[in-house]
Amino acid sequence: MVFASTTIIVLPLVVITLAMMVVMFAISMVLLRREGRQPIFIHADTGMAPLLTLWDGQKWQLFLSHIWSTGQE
């Protein structure tokens, strides 16, 4: 190789990797902040988030969905 030192090769790669990690972290924070305000499930009739409560002795909630065209096979 024509490089005088491995530092010449490694330093730009490390800088680019760290910069990309910072950018991805910032994008993740923006998306989490925006998505955190919106409910995940919305009732089709009312447009509101459904009331999800657990009764005494109940441990889990279940949401089961499928695409009608492939769910019947």
N, CA, C and O atoms as a Maestro MAE file, in Angstrom:
{
 s_m_m2io_version
 :::
 2.0.0
}

f_m_ct {
 s_m_title
 :::
 protein
 m_atom[292] {
  # First column is atom index #
  i_m_mmod_type
  r_m_x_coord
  r_m_y_coord
  r_m_z_coord
  i_m_residue_number
  s_m_chain_name
  s_m_pdb_residue_name
  s_m_pdb_atom_name
  i_m_atomic_number
  :::
  1 25 0.829 -1.183 0.000 1 A "MET " " N  " 7
  2 3 0.000 0.000 0.000 1 A "MET " " CA " 6
  3 2 0.880 1.256 0.000 1 A "MET " " C  " 6
  4 15 2.045 1.223 0.396 1 A "MET " " O  " 8
  5 25 0.302 2.327 -0.443 2 A "VAL " " N  " 7
  6 3 1.044 3.583 -0.526 2 A "VAL " " CA " 6
  7 2 0.804 4.481 0.679 2 A "VAL " " C  " 6
  8 15 1.301 5.606 0.714 2 A "VAL " " O  " 8
  9 25 0.050 4.004 1.671 3 A "PHE " " N  " 7
  10 3 -0.230 4.824 2.843 3 A "PHE " " CA " 6
  11 2 0.933 4.754 3.812 3 A "PHE " " C  " 6
  12 15 1.531 3.695 4.004 3 A "PHE " " O  " 8
  13 25 1.253 5.892 4.425 4 A "ALA " " N  " 7
  14 3 2.375 5.948 5.359 4 A "ALA " " CA " 6
  15 2 2.021 5.320 6.704 4 A "ALA " " C  " 6
  16 15 2.889 4.806 7.409 4 A "ALA " " O  " 8
  17 25 0.746 5.368 7.045 5 A "SER " " N  " 7
  18 3 0.325 4.871 8.350 5 A "SER " " CA " 6
  19 2 -1.110 4.346 8.256 5 A "SER " " C  " 6
  20 15 -1.884 4.770 7.399 5 A "SER " " O  " 8
  21 25 -1.443 3.430 9.140 6 A "THR " " N  " 7
  22 3 -2.827 2.939 9.170 6 A "THR " " CA " 6
  23 2 -3.778 3.987 9.731 6 A "THR " " C  " 6
  24 15 -4.986 3.907 9.509 6 A "THR " " O  " 8
  25 25 -3.256 4.953 10.443 7 A "THR " " N  " 7
  26 3 -4.081 6.032 10.986 7 A "THR " " CA " 6
  27 2 -4.752 6.817 9.857 7 A "THR " " C  " 6
  28 15 -5.887 7.268 10.006 7 A "THR " " O  " 8
  29 25 -4.075 6.975 8.761 8 A "ILE " " N  " 7
  30 3 -4.633 7.689 7.612 8 A "ILE " " CA " 6
  31 2 -5.871 6.964 7.073 8 A "ILE " " C  " 6
  32 15 -6.788 7.601 6.554 8 A "ILE " " O  " 8
  33 25 -5.895 5.669 7.193 9 A "ILE " " N  " 7
  34 3 -7.037 4.885 6.726 9 A "ILE " " CA " 6
  35 2 -8.128 4.814 7.798 9 A "ILE " " C  " 6
  36 15 -9.310 4.976 7.495 9 A "ILE " " O  " 8
  37 25 -7.735 4.574 9.033 10 A "VAL " " N  " 7
  38 3 -8.686 4.316 10.111 10 A "VAL " " CA " 6
  39 2 -9.405 5.578 10.567 10 A "VAL " " C  " 6
  40 15 -10.609 5.532 10.819 10 A "VAL " " O  " 8
  41 25 -8.719 6.679 10.679 11 A "LEU " " N  " 7
  42 3 -9.314 7.901 11.212 11 A "LEU " " CA " 6
  43 2 -10.551 8.366 10.436 11 A "LEU " " C  " 6
  44 15 -11.569 8.653 11.067 11 A "LEU " " O  " 8
  45 25 -10.516 8.456 9.113 12 A "PRO " " N  " 7
  46 3 -11.741 8.846 8.402 12 A "PRO " " CA " 6
  47 2 -12.890 7.848 8.600 12 A "PRO " " C  " 6
  48 15 -14.051 8.246 8.697 12 A "PRO " " O  " 8
  49 25 -12.566 6.569 8.659 13 A "LEU " " N  " 7
  50 3 -13.614 5.566 8.872 13 A "LEU " " CA " 6
  51 2 -14.260 5.699 10.249 13 A "LEU " " C  " 6
  52 15 -15.477 5.572 10.381 13 A "LEU " " O  " 8
  53 25 -13.462 5.951 11.254 14 A "VAL " " N  " 7
  54 3 -13.993 6.135 12.607 14 A "VAL " " CA " 6
  55 2 -14.847 7.393 12.680 14 A "VAL " " C  " 6
  56 15 -15.925 7.382 13.275 14 A "VAL " " O  " 8
  57 25 -14.374 8.464 12.082 15 A "VAL " " N  " 7
  58 3 -15.128 9.726 12.094 15 A "VAL " " CA " 6
  59 2 -16.461 9.561 11.371 15 A "VAL " " C  " 6
  60 15 -17.491 10.012 11.872 15 A "VAL " " O  " 8
  61 25 -16.457 8.935 10.223 16 A "ILE " " N  " 7
  62 3 -17.695 8.719 9.469 16 A "ILE " " CA " 6
  63 2 -18.658 7.828 10.260 16 A "ILE " " C  " 6
  64 15 -19.859 8.094 10.299 16 A "ILE " " O  " 8
  65 25 -18.137 6.782 10.884 17 A "THR " " N  " 7
  66 3 -18.988 5.879 11.669 17 A "THR " " CA " 6
  67 2 -19.608 6.613 12.852 17 A "THR " " C  " 6
  68 15 -20.806 6.474 13.099 17 A "THR " " O  " 8
  69 25 -18.826 7.380 13.577 18 A "LEU " " N  " 7
  70 3 -19.375 8.136 14.709 18 A "LEU " " CA " 6
  71 2 -20.399 9.172 14.256 18 A "LEU " " C  " 6
  72 15 -21.424 9.364 14.911 18 A "LEU " " O  " 8
  73 25 -20.122 9.839 13.137 19 A "ALA " " N  " 7
  74 3 -21.072 10.820 12.613 19 A "ALA " " CA " 6
  75 2 -22.397 10.157 12.235 19 A "ALA " " C  " 6
  76 15 -23.466 10.702 12.509 19 A "ALA " " O  " 8
  77 25 -22.328 9.002 11.617 20 A "MET " " N  " 7
  78 3 -23.549 8.282 11.249 20 A "MET " " CA " 6
  79 2 -24.319 7.814 12.485 20 A "MET " " C  " 6
  80 15 -25.550 7.811 12.483 20 A "MET " " O  " 8
  81 25 -23.606 7.422 13.531 21 A "MET " " N  " 7
  82 3 -24.274 7.026 14.767 21 A "MET " " CA " 6
  83 2 -25.012 8.209 15.393 21 A "MET " " C  " 6
  84 15 -26.127 8.055 15.893 21 A "MET " " O  " 8
  85 25 -24.390 9.384 15.365 22 A "VAL " " N  " 7
  86 3 -25.035 10.584 15.898 22 A "VAL " " CA " 6
  87 2 -26.268 10.927 15.070 22 A "VAL " " C  " 6
  88 15 -27.313 11.256 15.631 22 A "VAL " " O  " 8
  89 25 -26.165 10.856 13.763 23 A "VAL " " N  " 7
  90 3 -27.305 11.154 12.886 23 A "VAL " " CA " 6
  91 2 -28.446 10.157 13.128 23 A "VAL " " C  " 6
  92 15 -29.605 10.561 13.222 23 A "VAL " " O  " 8
  93 25 -28.136 8.881 13.229 24 A "MET " " N  " 7
  94 3 -29.174 7.873 13.456 24 A "MET " " CA " 6
  95 2 -29.823 8.044 14.830 24 A "MET " " C  " 6
  96 15 -31.030 7.844 14.968 24 A "MET " " O  " 8
  97 25 -29.049 8.405 15.833 25 A "PHE " " N  " 7
  98 3 -29.603 8.663 17.158 25 A "PHE " " CA " 6
  99 2 -30.551 9.854 17.115 25 A "PHE " " C  " 6
  100 15 -31.624 9.811 17.717 25 A "PHE " " O  " 8
  101 25 -30.172 10.906 16.417 26 A "ALA " " N  " 7
  102 3 -31.025 12.090 16.308 26 A "ALA " " CA " 6
  103 2 -32.318 11.764 15.574 26 A "ALA " " C  " 6
  104 15 -33.390 12.205 15.991 26 A "ALA " " O  " 8
  105 25 -32.236 11.010 14.503 27 A "ILE " " N  " 7
  106 3 -33.434 10.619 13.765 27 A "ILE " " CA " 6
  107 2 -34.336 9.758 14.642 27 A "ILE " " C  " 6
  108 15 -35.556 9.925 14.628 27 A "ILE " " O  " 8
  109 25 -33.749 8.843 15.400 28 A "SER " " N  " 7
  110 3 -34.535 7.990 16.294 28 A "SER " " CA " 6
  111 2 -35.256 8.814 17.349 28 A "SER " " C  " 6
  112 15 -36.421 8.551 17.650 28 A "SER " " O  " 8
  113 25 -34.586 9.796 17.907 29 A "MET " " N  " 7
  114 3 -35.217 10.629 18.927 29 A "MET " " CA " 6
  115 2 -36.378 11.442 18.348 29 A "MET " " C  " 6
  116 15 -37.417 11.590 18.991 29 A "MET " " O  " 8
  117 25 -36.197 11.964 17.143 30 A "VAL " " N  " 7
  118 3 -37.276 12.723 16.501 30 A "VAL " " CA " 6
  119 2 -38.472 11.820 16.231 30 A "VAL " " C  " 6
  120 15 -39.610 12.210 16.490 30 A "VAL " " O  " 8
  121 25 -38.229 10.623 15.715 31 A "LEU " " N  " 7
  122 3 -39.328 9.699 15.427 31 A "LEU " " CA " 6
  123 2 -40.015 9.227 16.693 31 A "LEU " " C  " 6
  124 15 -41.241 9.129 16.719 31 A "LEU " " O  " 8
  125 25 -39.270 8.935 17.735 32 A "LEU " " N  " 7
  126 3 -39.876 8.505 18.989 32 A "LEU " " CA " 6
  127 2 -40.699 9.621 19.610 32 A "LEU " " C  " 6
  128 15 -41.776 9.371 20.152 32 A "LEU " " O  " 8
  129 25 -40.213 10.826 19.537 33 A "ARG " " N  " 7
  130 3 -40.963 11.946 20.094 33 A "ARG " " CA " 6
  131 2 -42.264 12.165 19.331 33 A "ARG " " C  " 6
  132 15 -43.306 12.421 19.933 33 A "ARG " " O  " 8
  133 25 -42.202 12.063 17.998 34 A "ARG " " N  " 7
  134 3 -43.396 12.272 17.188 34 A "ARG " " CA " 6
  135 2 -44.378 11.122 17.349 34 A "ARG " " C  " 6
  136 15 -45.578 11.358 17.494 34 A "ARG " " O  " 8
  137 25 -43.901 9.886 17.328 35 A "GLU " " N  " 7
  138 3 -44.767 8.722 17.428 35 A "GLU " " CA " 6
  139 2 -45.329 8.543 18.831 35 A "GLU " " C  " 6
  140 15 -46.386 7.933 18.996 35 A "GLU " " O  " 8
  141 25 -44.653 9.056 19.829 36 A "GLY " " N  " 7
  142 3 -45.124 8.906 21.199 36 A "GLY " " CA " 6
  143 2 -46.418 9.640 21.461 36 A "GLY " " C  " 6
  144 15 -47.127 9.300 22.408 36 A "GLY " " O  " 8
  145 25 -46.752 10.627 20.664 37 A "ARG " " N  " 7
  146 3 -47.981 11.397 20.856 37 A "ARG " " CA " 6
  147 2 -49.193 10.757 20.208 37 A "ARG " " C  " 6
  148 15 -50.320 11.146 20.514 37 A "ARG " " O  " 8
  149 25 -49.003 9.800 19.334 38 A "GLN " " N  " 7
  150 3 -50.110 9.210 18.604 38 A "GLN " " CA " 6
  151 2 -50.406 7.813 19.124 38 A "GLN " " C  " 6
  152 15 -49.478 7.043 19.376 38 A "GLN " " O  " 8
  153 25 -51.702 7.463 19.292 39 A "PRO " " N  " 7
  154 3 -52.029 6.099 19.691 39 A "PRO " " CA " 6
  155 2 -51.704 5.112 18.566 39 A "PRO " " C  " 6
  156 15 -51.760 5.461 17.387 39 A "PRO " " O  " 8
  157 25 -51.374 3.913 18.937 40 A "ILE " " N  " 7
  158 3 -51.009 2.910 17.943 40 A "ILE " " CA " 6
  159 2 -52.262 2.334 17.288 40 A "ILE " " C  " 6
  160 15 -52.317 2.174 16.068 40 A "ILE " " O  " 8
  161 25 -53.263 2.026 18.104 41 A "PHE " " N  " 7
  162 3 -54.519 1.475 17.597 41 A "PHE " " CA " 6
  163 2 -55.592 2.548 17.677 41 A "PHE " " C  " 6
  164 15 -55.715 3.239 18.688 41 A "PHE " " O  " 8
  165 25 -56.362 2.682 16.616 42 A "ILE " " N  " 7
  166 3 -57.452 3.657 16.582 42 A "ILE " " CA " 6
  167 2 -58.731 2.922 16.204 42 A "ILE " " C  " 6
  168 15 -58.753 2.156 15.241 42 A "ILE " " O  " 8
  169 25 -59.792 3.159 16.964 43 A "HIS " " N  " 7
  170 3 -61.076 2.534 16.690 43 A "HIS " " CA " 6
  171 2 -61.632 3.088 15.383 43 A "HIS " " C  " 6
  172 15 -61.648 4.303 15.187 43 A "HIS " " O  " 8
  173 25 -62.087 2.218 14.491 44 A "ALA " " N  " 7
  174 3 -62.520 2.641 13.156 44 A "ALA " " CA " 6
  175 2 -63.758 3.529 13.211 44 A "ALA " " C  " 6
  176 15 -63.877 4.450 12.403 44 A "ALA " " O  " 8
  177 25 -64.682 3.283 14.135 45 A "ASP " " N  " 7
  178 3 -65.920 4.061 14.195 45 A "ASP " " CA " 6
  179 2 -65.728 5.431 14.836 45 A "ASP " " C  " 6
  180 15 -66.265 6.428 14.353 45 A "ASP " " O  " 8
  181 25 -64.964 5.479 15.921 46 A "THR " " N  " 7
  182 3 -64.847 6.729 16.667 46 A "THR " " CA " 6
  183 2 -63.584 7.507 16.344 46 A "THR " " C  " 6
  184 15 -63.548 8.719 16.561 46 A "THR " " O  " 8
  185 25 -62.542 6.853 15.832 47 A "GLY " " N  " 7
  186 3 -61.278 7.524 15.578 47 A "GLY " " CA " 6
  187 2 -60.467 7.771 16.837 47 A "GLY " " C  " 6
  188 15 -59.453 8.467 16.797 47 A "GLY " " O  " 8
  189 25 -60.905 7.205 17.954 48 A "MET " " N  " 7
  190 3 -60.220 7.367 19.234 48 A "MET " " CA " 6
  191 2 -59.469 6.089 19.585 48 A "MET " " C  " 6
  192 15 -59.755 5.019 19.047 48 A "MET " " O  " 8
  193 25 -58.514 6.212 20.489 49 A "ALA " " N  " 7
  194 3 -57.799 5.032 20.964 49 A "ALA " " CA " 6
  195 2 -58.745 4.181 21.799 49 A "ALA " " C  " 6
  196 15 -59.516 4.729 22.587 49 A "ALA " " O  " 8
  197 25 -58.713 2.858 21.654 50 A "PRO " " N  " 7
  198 3 -59.605 1.999 22.422 50 A "PRO " " CA " 6
  199 2 -59.210 1.973 23.898 50 A "PRO " " C  " 6
  200 15 -58.051 2.195 24.247 50 A "PRO " " O  " 8
  201 25 -60.182 1.700 24.748 51 A "LEU " " N  " 7
  202 3 -59.934 1.572 26.173 51 A "LEU " " CA " 6
  203 2 -59.409 0.165 26.434 51 A "LEU " " C  " 6
  204 15 -60.143 -0.811 26.283 51 A "LEU " " O  " 8
  205 25 -58.151 0.058 26.823 52 A "LEU " " N  " 7
  206 3 -57.517 -1.236 27.061 52 A "LEU " " CA " 6
  207 2 -57.254 -1.382 28.555 52 A "LEU " " C  " 6
  208 15 -56.275 -0.849 29.079 52 A "LEU " " O  " 8
  209 25 -58.124 -2.099 29.223 53 A "THR " " N  " 7
  210 3 -57.954 -2.333 30.653 53 A "THR " " CA " 6
  211 2 -57.878 -3.829 30.916 53 A "THR " " C  " 6
  212 15 -58.405 -4.640 30.153 53 A "THR " " O  " 8
  213 25 -57.220 -4.172 31.998 54 A "LEU " " N  " 7
  214 3 -57.131 -5.566 32.412 54 A "LEU " " CA " 6
  215 2 -58.069 -5.791 33.593 54 A "LEU " " C  " 6
  216 15 -58.083 -5.005 34.539 54 A "LEU " " O  " 8
  217 25 -58.848 -6.864 33.534 55 A "TRP " " N  " 7
  218 3 -59.715 -7.222 34.643 55 A "TRP " " CA " 6
  219 2 -58.908 -7.939 35.705 55 A "TRP " " C  " 6
  220 15 -57.759 -8.312 35.467 55 A "TRP " " O  " 8
  221 25 -59.496 -8.137 36.875 56 A "ASP " " N  " 7
  222 3 -58.814 -8.860 37.943 56 A "ASP " " CA " 6
  223 2 -58.479 -10.271 37.475 56 A "ASP " " C  " 6
  224 15 -59.335 -10.974 36.940 56 A "ASP " " O  " 8
  225 25 -57.237 -10.677 37.678 57 A "GLY " " N  " 7
  226 3 -56.793 -12.000 37.274 57 A "GLY " " CA " 6
  227 2 -56.351 -12.089 35.823 57 A "GLY " " C  " 6
  228 15 -55.807 -13.112 35.405 57 A "GLY " " O  " 8
  229 25 -56.574 -11.042 35.052 58 A "GLN " " N  " 7
  230 3 -56.170 -11.036 33.648 58 A "GLN " " CA " 6
  231 2 -54.736 -10.534 33.556 58 A "GLN " " C  " 6
  232 15 -54.371 -9.548 34.196 58 A "GLN " " O  " 8
  233 25 -53.924 -11.225 32.750 59 A "LYS " " N  " 7
  234 3 -52.512 -10.886 32.673 59 A "LYS " " CA " 6
  235 2 -52.120 -10.258 31.344 59 A "LYS " " C  " 6
  236 15 -51.193 -9.449 31.307 59 A "LYS " " O  " 8
  237 25 -52.791 -10.602 30.254 60 A "TRP " " N  " 7
  238 3 -52.370 -10.176 28.921 60 A "TRP " " CA " 6
  239 2 -53.532 -9.567 28.145 60 A "TRP " " C  " 6
  240 15 -54.696 -9.867 28.412 60 A "TRP " " O  " 8
  241 25 -53.200 -8.703 27.175 61 A "GLN " " N  " 7
  242 3 -54.121 -8.216 26.155 61 A "GLN " " CA " 6
  243 2 -53.775 -8.934 24.860 61 A "GLN " " C  " 6
  244 15 -52.626 -9.331 24.663 61 A "GLN " " O  " 8
  245 25 -54.749 -9.108 23.976 62 A "LEU " " N  " 7
  246 3 -54.474 -9.754 22.702 62 A "LEU " " CA " 6
  247 2 -55.140 -8.951 21.595 62 A "LEU " " C  " 6
  248 15 -56.329 -8.641 21.668 62 A "LEU " " O  " 8
  249 25 -54.368 -8.620 20.576 63 A "PHE " " N  " 7
  250 3 -54.898 -7.995 19.368 63 A "PHE " " CA " 6
  251 2 -54.540 -8.919 18.219 63 A "PHE " " C  " 6
  252 15 -53.365 -9.087 17.893 63 A "PHE " " O  " 8
  253 25 -55.555 -9.521 17.604 64 A "LEU " " N  " 7
  254 3 -55.340 -10.474 16.523 64 A "LEU " " CA " 6
  255 2 -55.948 -9.896 15.258 64 A "LEU " " C  " 6
  256 15 -57.123 -9.531 15.231 64 A "LEU " " O  " 8
  257 25 -55.145 -9.817 14.220 65 A "SER " " N  " 7
  258 3 -55.612 -9.256 12.966 65 A "SER " " CA " 6
  259 2 -54.974 -10.016 11.817 65 A "SER " " C  " 6
  260 15 -53.885 -10.574 11.948 65 A "SER " " O  " 8
  261 25 -55.661 -10.027 10.707 66 A "HIS " " N  " 7
  262 3 -55.100 -10.632 9.511 66 A "HIS " " CA " 6
  263 2 -55.712 -9.952 8.283 66 A "HIS " " C  " 6
  264 15 -56.740 -9.281 8.378 66 A "HIS " " O  " 8
  265 25 -55.080 -10.133 7.164 67 A "ILE " " N  " 7
  266 3 -55.609 -9.607 5.907 67 A "ILE " " CA " 6
  267 2 -56.665 -10.589 5.424 67 A "ILE " " C  " 6
  268 15 -56.401 -11.788 5.339 67 A "ILE " " O  " 8
  269 25 -57.840 -10.104 5.112 68 A "TRP " " N  " 7
  270 3 -58.964 -10.961 4.768 68 A "TRP " " CA " 6
  271 2 -58.643 -11.862 3.572 68 A "TRP " " C  " 6
  272 15 -59.036 -13.029 3.555 68 A "TRP " " O  " 8
  273 25 -57.939 -11.333 2.582 69 A "SER " " N  " 7
  274 3 -57.680 -12.123 1.358 69 A "SER " " CA " 6
  275 2 -56.766 -13.313 1.616 69 A "SER " " C  " 6
  276 15 -56.926 -14.352 0.975 69 A "SER " " O  " 8
  277 25 -55.801 -13.191 2.549 70 A "THR " " N  " 7
  278 3 -54.898 -14.309 2.806 70 A "THR " " CA " 6
  279 2 -55.251 -15.053 4.071 70 A "THR " " C  " 6
  280 15 -54.768 -16.166 4.278 70 A "THR " " O  " 8
  281 25 -56.085 -14.473 4.934 71 A "GLY " " N  " 7
  282 3 -56.413 -15.125 6.186 71 A "GLY " " CA " 6
  283 2 -57.389 -16.276 6.050 71 A "GLY " " C  " 6
  284 15 -57.567 -17.043 6.996 71 A "GLY " " O  " 8
  285 25 -58.019 -16.416 4.912 72 A "GLN " " N  " 7
  286 3 -59.024 -17.455 4.713 72 A "GLN " " CA " 6
  287 2 -58.444 -18.719 4.081 72 A "GLN " " C  " 6
  288 15 -59.175 -19.687 3.869 72 A "GLN " " O  " 8
  289 25 -57.181 -18.728 3.785 73 A "GLU " " N  " 7
  290 3 -56.581 -19.884 3.128 73 A "GLU " " CA " 6
  291 2 -56.270 -20.984 4.096 73 A "GLU " " C  " 6
  292 15 -55.759 -22.031 3.698 73 A "GLU " " O  " 8
  :::
 }
 m_bond[291] {
  # First column is bond index #
  i_m_from
  i_m_to
  i_m_order
  :::
  1 1 2 1
  2 2 3 1
  3 3 4 2
  4 3 5 1
  5 5 6 1
  6 6 7 1
  7 7 8 2
  8 7 9 1
  9 9 10 1
  10 10 11 1
  11 11 12 2
  12 11 13 1
  13 13 14 1
  14 14 15 1
  15 15 16 2
  16 15 17 1
  17 17 18 1
  18 18 19 1
  19 19 20 2
  20 19 21 1
  21 21 22 1
  22 22 23 1
  23 23 24 2
  24 23 25 1
  25 25 26 1
  26 26 27 1
  27 27 28 2
  28 27 29 1
  29 29 30 1
  30 30 31 1
  31 31 32 2
  32 31 33 1
  33 33 34 1
  34 34 35 1
  35 35 36 2
  36 35 37 1
  37 37 38 1
  38 38 39 1
  39 39 40 2
  40 39 41 1
  41 41 42 1
  42 42 43 1
  43 43 44 2
  44 43 45 1
  45 45 46 1
  46 46 47 1
  47 47 48 2
  48 47 49 1
  49 49 50 1
  50 50 51 1
  51 51 52 2
  52 51 53 1
  53 53 54 1
  54 54 55 1
  55 55 56 2
  56 55 57 1
  57 57 58 1
  58 58 59 1
  59 59 60 2
  60 59 61 1
  61 61 62 1
  62 62 63 1
  63 63 64 2
  64 63 65 1
  65 65 66 1
  66 66 67 1
  67 67 68 2
  68 67 69 1
  69 69 70 1
  70 70 71 1
  71 71 72 2
  72 71 73 1
  73 73 74 1
  74 74 75 1
  75 75 76 2
  76 75 77 1
  77 77 78 1
  78 78 79 1
  79 79 80 2
  80 79 81 1
  81 81 82 1
  82 82 83 1
  83 83 84 2
  84 83 85 1
  85 85 86 1
  86 86 87 1
  87 87 88 2
  88 87 89 1
  89 89 90 1
  90 90 91 1
  91 91 92 2
  92 91 93 1
  93 93 94 1
  94 94 95 1
  95 95 96 2
  96 95 97 1
  97 97 98 1
  98 98 99 1
  99 99 100 2
  100 99 101 1
  101 101 102 1
  102 102 103 1
  103 103 104 2
  104 103 105 1
  105 105 106 1
  106 106 107 1
  107 107 108 2
  108 107 109 1
  109 109 110 1
  110 110 111 1
  111 111 112 2
  112 111 113 1
  113 113 114 1
  114 114 115 1
  115 115 116 2
  116 115 117 1
  117 117 118 1
  118 118 119 1
  119 119 120 2
  120 119 121 1
  121 121 122 1
  122 122 123 1
  123 123 124 2
  124 123 125 1
  125 125 126 1
  126 126 127 1
  127 127 128 2
  128 127 129 1
  129 129 130 1
  130 130 131 1
  131 131 132 2
  132 131 133 1
  133 133 134 1
  134 134 135 1
  135 135 136 2
  136 135 137 1
  137 137 138 1
  138 138 139 1
  139 139 140 2
  140 139 141 1
  141 141 142 1
  142 142 143 1
  143 143 144 2
  144 143 145 1
  145 145 146 1
  146 146 147 1
  147 147 148 2
  148 147 149 1
  149 149 150 1
  150 150 151 1
  151 151 152 2
  152 151 153 1
  153 153 154 1
  154 154 155 1
  155 155 156 2
  156 155 157 1
  157 157 158 1
  158 158 159 1
  159 159 160 2
  160 159 161 1
  161 161 162 1
  162 162 163 1
  163 163 164 2
  164 163 165 1
  165 165 166 1
  166 166 167 1
  167 167 168 2
  168 167 169 1
  169 169 170 1
  170 170 171 1
  171 171 172 2
  172 171 173 1
  173 173 174 1
  174 174 175 1
  175 175 176 2
  176 175 177 1
  177 177 178 1
  178 178 179 1
  179 179 180 2
  180 179 181 1
  181 181 182 1
  182 182 183 1
  183 183 184 2
  184 183 185 1
  185 185 186 1
  186 186 187 1
  187 187 188 2
  188 187 189 1
  189 189 190 1
  190 190 191 1
  191 191 192 2
  192 191 193 1
  193 193 194 1
  194 194 195 1
  195 195 196 2
  196 195 197 1
  197 197 198 1
  198 198 199 1
  199 199 200 2
  200 199 201 1
  201 201 202 1
  202 202 203 1
  203 203 204 2
  204 203 205 1
  205 205 206 1
  206 206 207 1
  207 207 208 2
  208 207 209 1
  209 209 210 1
  210 210 211 1
  211 211 212 2
  212 211 213 1
  213 213 214 1
  214 214 215 1
  215 215 216 2
  216 215 217 1
  217 217 218 1
  218 218 219 1
  219 219 220 2
  220 219 221 1
  221 221 222 1
  222 222 223 1
  223 223 224 2
  224 223 225 1
  225 225 226 1
  226 226 227 1
  227 227 228 2
  228 227 229 1
  229 229 230 1
  230 230 231 1
  231 231 232 2
  232 231 233 1
  233 233 234 1
  234 234 235 1
  235 235 236 2
  236 235 237 1
  237 237 238 1
  238 238 239 1
  239 239 240 2
  240 239 241 1
  241 241 242 1
  242 242 243 1
  243 243 244 2
  244 243 245 1
  245 245 246 1
  246 246 247 1
  247 247 248 2
  248 247 249 1
  249 249 250 1
  250 250 251 1
  251 251 252 2
  252 251 253 1
  253 253 254 1
  254 254 255 1
  255 255 256 2
  256 255 257 1
  257 257 258 1
  258 258 259 1
  259 259 260 2
  260 259 261 1
  261 261 262 1
  262 262 263 1
  263 263 264 2
  264 263 265 1
  265 265 266 1
  266 266 267 1
  267 267 268 2
  268 267 269 1
  269 269 270 1
  270 270 271 1
  271 271 272 2
  272 271 273 1
  273 273 274 1
  274 274 275 1
  275 275 276 2
  276 275 277 1
  277 277 278 1
  278 278 279 1
  279 279 280 2
  280 279 281 1
  281 281 282 1
  282 282 283 1
  283 283 284 2
  284 283 285 1
  285 285 286 1
  286 286 287 1
  287 287 288 2
  288 287 289 1
  289 289 290 1
  290 290 291 1
  291 291 292 2
  :::
 }
}
